[in-house]
Each structure stands twice: as structure tokens, then as C-alpha cells.
Amino acid sequence: MTNPLTDPYLVLNKVYSGGKYLKQALSETAVEPLNKARTTAICYGVLEKNIYLDYIISANAHSAPKAAVKLILKIALYMLEFMGKHDYMVVDRTVELAKKLGKGGAAGFINAFLRSYKLPPLPENAAEALAVKCSAPLWLVKKLKRSYKGEAEKILTAPSEGLCVRFVRGADNYLSRPHKDTPFAGAYIFPEFVRDGAFFAGDYTFQSVGSIAICAAISPCERLLDACAAPGGKSVLLSGKCKEVTACELHPHRTALIEQYAKRMGAENVAAVNCDSTVFNADFEEAFDAVLCDCPCSGTGVINENPDIKLNRKESDIAELTQLQSAIADNCARYVKKGGRLYYSTCSVLPEENDSVAVGFLSRHPDFVCVGPDSPLAHRKTAYGMQFLPHISLGAGFYLACFERK
């Protein structure tokens, strides 16, 4: 059996030093099968608590440790503080790992640190204290406090509810397991769910409850364009209520993912197209009854499932993203038939990416009017759409606005 810290280190090193997404790093690393669940839990946990772990290290170390040593300490601290592991086991295995990685010169420091560190008090400044407590970037904390006041902490700490499984058939074969109902037919949230042969037969798929909620709010139509479609979940679900679905994606390898998804789920009326939704396509002009712009965004509404977002997302990204979101919506507005609808969605909780983009769109497109969408999933109405929030919407932080062309 390998050192329990080895596999988490190998995975997380690809995230911290290699710039990989956590899911990508996990899939690319040969993790010991017997301990895969533990390794996954440690990796997600370290990233979720990254800022808090940094705070402990900086408060107890006289100088900043090198990157490799710091990562080793973070894994050990997470196991000690949040997994209840025995001190002696964690310390011994941490020192062992350091030596194995050629960091034997730091073994004494690591041993002393883990045996003597103390948890520091939170900062006196309220925003800084919340950033440490929730292990969230200070810029994000400030934005959420400004927009949501006292709910900021709940938004940042809302846990993932589990895996949402959308069944096409055969749900009764699985509902004896612990699960939570959703407001959507055939969709259930399981604490854990391992795919089996029925997945490959297209009996069910994994799709977030927020994604399902967006699709449920879209009206049936003849021709729909999904402008940012990969990996294809929304396109496939919408194929059940729309006669034809054109699924656009910028990158060819992601276009292939849509084709594979549609084939697995038997969605024969989904056509995957490799194209840039910011660039006008004359063949699409006024050709669709509905266009869905599920735009690239900060992902701040799904950090409970993707904690690496807190590590990689920067405040400066937001302005660039809003420009991209507006460019996609502006271009795709030309594809909507008169009387048709453009749906704008994100998985963000930041008003800059949501209502602010919506009001900008309307100011530039007087031939569109705002049509307030609705959903059975708990949400907050905004000036131009609806905002799902992680602490009230089964863990989902999504936004949707709907514009109808006059």
C-alpha cells in the first residue's frame, strides 16, 4: 500500500504547479484504486480549504516554504484538521513523503511544524476574516458581501448536494438507494453514484440540477441553437422538446464530446457544429426560434463542486468574461427569428456577469424585450432574470434571463 499522501500530492501538484483542473488531474493520474475515494476526498478538501491552510502555514512558519513543501504541509494539515487522522501517522507519513520526493532537507522543519503548529485567530477585518473562514479569495468575498450582504457566507459555504442523475428510463432500479428528489421529472441527487452499464445504454446521464433547471425554463420550439454547447448536456435534454437542435462549440475536440454524448443518449436530432459564436454566420441569420447562450463565465456559482475555481479565477478575469458574454449574446441575437427568444445563462452568482450583461444587451438591442423566466427550483427574481443560489437551490448557482424579439 502506498503512502496515503503520495497520490494526493501527485494529483494536486498538477493543479498547483501544472495549472490543471482538478478533474483533469485526477483522470490523468494513476491513483491506487483501493484508496481512490480517499485520495479524491483529500484533493477536493485541500483545494476547498486552500486559503485557510495557507493562513495556518503563514502564521506558524517564519518564512514561506518552497512550493513542494508547502503542498505537503497542506495535505497533512487537511488530514489532521478535517479528517481526524492520528497525529503520529500523518507526521510520519509526511516526513516519509518529503524524503521520497527528494526534500529530505526539509524533513526536520516539516516534523517540527506539524508537531507544534497552532490555529491562529481570524483577522480583525470582517471581509478578511470571512475570506479565511470560508477559504475564498478576498475579491470574491467583497463582491458577494456587496451584492448579497449577510448571505455571502452561506453562498460560499453551501455544500455540494451530491451527484444529480437524470434518468430517461429505469429510475426505479436505483431509487431504493439514499437520494434526494428534485422538482424535475426523472432527476434525483445521490450522495454517491457509480455508473454502470445502463449509463452507456443511455438510460441515464449525469447533469447538474442547475443545468436541468435552465433547460426546463426554455419553451418548446422547432429550431434551437445552443451557442456554447459542450459537453452537450443541455443540447441533449432540449432535444426532447425542440424538433431540431444545432449545438455549436469553438474547439473541435469538444464538438466531438457533444457528438458522443448525443449518440449515447440517442438524441438523433442534435447536430454538433464547430464554430465561434462571437463570429457572425450568415447561414444562421434569423434561422432559429430560440437561441441559448450558456456563456463561459467565472463559475462562481459552482465552486462547491469545483474548488479549483477559487485557486485559478482572478478578479481581473471578470471584465474579460463580461466582454465575451456580451459579444456572444450580441452576435447570437442576429440568429433569432422575429417573435423568437434568446436565453442568456451562466453558472455565476456575480451580478456583473448576469443582470449587468442583460441590461447592456437590452440597451444595444431595442428590438428585444425582457421576458421573465420561472422555475420550480427555488430561486431569486432579479431585475432581468432569475438567480439560483447554492444555499437555496440544491447547491446550484446559475442565472437565466430571457429576451423575446419583437
Phi, psi and omega in degrees: 000136182283163172303129184296346178268345187295306182297315176303322179296314182299320179290308186292332177297327177290333179280308185289316185259334184259353178073018180280154168285151184300314181299322178293315180297320179296318182289334183270352185256134179282081181281141178301118187304320184299328184247023183298319181297317179295316179299315179298317180298318180295316182297313178297319182295317180298317179291322178297323183257016188309310184292321178295319178294321175302319182296318178296316182295313182295330181282341185246349180254136181291331177216156184293125178293158174297159187306315183295317180293321179297319179294319177301316180296321180298317179297315180296315180298320179296318180295324181285315188274331187239351179243356177065030180283154181294136183304311187296321180295313183295315181298313181299315182290328179292315178296320179299316180295318180302317180294320181297328181272006180080020179251034182301332179295340179262001184301318180296317178298315181298315180300313181294318181300309185291337180272346187232353186296153177231150179283121183282155174292158178290154177301155180287325178295131187298315181293318179295321179297318180292325178298318179289313182300317181268356183052054181234151178301141183300321181298323180289319177302314181298318179295318182289323177296322180292322184271326188238002177053237186289351179276353184305315181296320180295321179296318184286333186252000179300126183282162170291135182282343182132201181264124177270124181245126178255117183266137170269325178199160174078018181299325183300338180288347186239349189281359172284344177282158175302132180200170177235134178287155170241170179285003187248135183301131176079001182249125182223150179252125181248141175302324175207149184202119179258125183294150180229196183299331181295334176297312182288340176277355179083016179288333178206168175212165177264125180208131184297151181295330177294318178297318178296320180297320178299312181297322181295334182275354181269130183286147176301148179202175179283301185237125179235139174250123172261104194283336180225075202269333187299144005274002172116000183301314181291319179302315182293316180295319180289341178295344178280344180238356178237140185293319178227136177235123174257119185252111182264144176208139184290317188262131183303320182292333177279330173298322178296326177298320179298315180299318180295317180299310182298320179295316180299322184268003177069028180269086186284346181263019175256122178248115180274132183230133177273108180201164180260115185284359173267353183249129185296134176244110185301330180293339182266353188300121179049039185258352188237142175287331180211144175231128175257120175253086176270084197282153169306139184210185183289338183073015184293348177272353183231027179292340177293337178255344182226073186296343178292345175300320180294334180278321190262333184283135180244153180300324181294342180292332190297315179298318179295320180293318181295326176295317179295316180300316180294321180296318179295313181296318180298315181293316184289342176300331181286347181268352185272129175295157172298130185088353179273182186231145171247126179253129180244124182221156174215169170250048181240152174251009182268123180303331179301327182268353188243267181300325180295321176293322180297314181293325176296319179299313182296326180292331181269347185228077182294349177277002176246147174235152181282130176240111186295118177283167178220165182203146174286346176280133183308136183201174175246133173286138174246180182299330187233354182196214176225143183243117170275139182235139187306323185278351179236350189240045179055036176091355185269135175240076184242163179225146175215133171233152182231131179237131180253134179279129183297000000 
